Amino acid sequence: PALLNSAENFTVLIKNNIDFPGHNYTT
């Protein structure tokens, strides 16, 4: 369903956000 797809996209987005700019953004 759309909800599941949205959740999957959200998870991938967060994973990428942590993997890629993780070393770029020093918080």
C-alpha positions as CSV (number, residue, x, y, z in Angstrom):
1,P,0.0,0.0,0.0
2,A,0.9,3.7,-0.2
3,L,1.5,3.9,3.5
4,L,4.0,1.0,3.5
5,N,5.8,2.5,0.5
6,S,6.0,5.8,2.3
7,A,7.4,4.2,5.4
8,E,10.0,2.4,3.3
9,N,11.0,5.6,1.5
10,F,11.2,7.4,4.9
11,T,13.5,4.6,6.3
12,V,15.7,4.7,3.2
13,L,15.8,8.5,3.4
14,I,16.9,8.4,7.0
15,K,19.5,5.7,6.3
16,N,20.9,7.8,3.5
17,N,20.8,10.9,5.7
18,I,22.9,9.0,8.3
19,D,25.2,7.3,5.8
20,F,26.1,10.0,3.4
21,P,26.1,13.4,5.1
22,G,26.9,11.8,8.5
23,H,30.5,12.8,8.2
24,N,29.6,16.1,6.5
25,Y,27.3,17.3,9.3
26,T,29.2,17.5,12.5
27,T,26.5,18.1,15.1
